[in-house]
């Protein structure tokens, strides 16, 4: 009895040109941004939000702060998943209030 052994690499050529190449998208962008007038349901404060289509939510991210500009810049260059954490805008205290509350301005 003869036994068939194979050593080396096997190459299988596919002549079907309709076969699609499925590529796994593994890119994710994460940003922390401010937007006081953003949709609070879509972008809750201090909670991560996953966006799969950035262009669809540009109208809901407001115009103040950094969120709209950051998402617009991303949408202009790529189409990828984005995780957004919206944080509150930092409000500076006035100098006279700072002295009474113990803050020191340099």
C-alpha positions, -999 to +999 in steps of 0.1 A: +000+000+000+013+033-009+006+063+012+003+098-003+022+124+017+023+161+009+051+184+020+049+222+014+023+248+008-010+241-010-022+268-034-058+269-044-066+293-072-101+307-073-113+317-107-146+330-095-142+368-098-174+376-080-160+366-046-159+396-023-131+404-001-144+410+034-120+432+054-125+437+091-127+473+102-107+476+134-101+513+136-119+533+164-114+569+173-120+581+208-126+618+217-135+638+248-153+670+237-174+698+250-208+709+235-233+727+258-260+727+231-256+691+220-285+667+221-285+655+257-301+621+248-276+613+221-246+627+240-252+624+277-226+641+300-197+620+311-209+588+294-193+571+263-214+571+231-206+549+202-211+564+167-210+543+137-220+569+111-206+603+121-223+622+092-257+612+105-252+629+139-234+661+129-267+681+132-273+669+168-239+678+182-244+715+185-222+743+174-206+755+206-176+738+221-153+713+204-176+684+195-189+696+161-155+706+148-139+673+159-166+652+144-167+672+112-129+668+108-132+631+113-161+628+088-141+648+062-113+623+063-125+588+072-156+568+079-150+548+111-164+542+145-161+570+170-165+569+208-175+603+222-175+614+258-191+647+262-180+667+292-192+700+306-175+732+295-152+745+322-164+779+335-138+801+350-147+819+382-144+857+383-115+870+403-136+885+431-153+852+436-120+833+436-107+852+466-138+845+486-139+808+478-102+801+485-091+798+449-058+815+440-052+829+405-017+831+393 
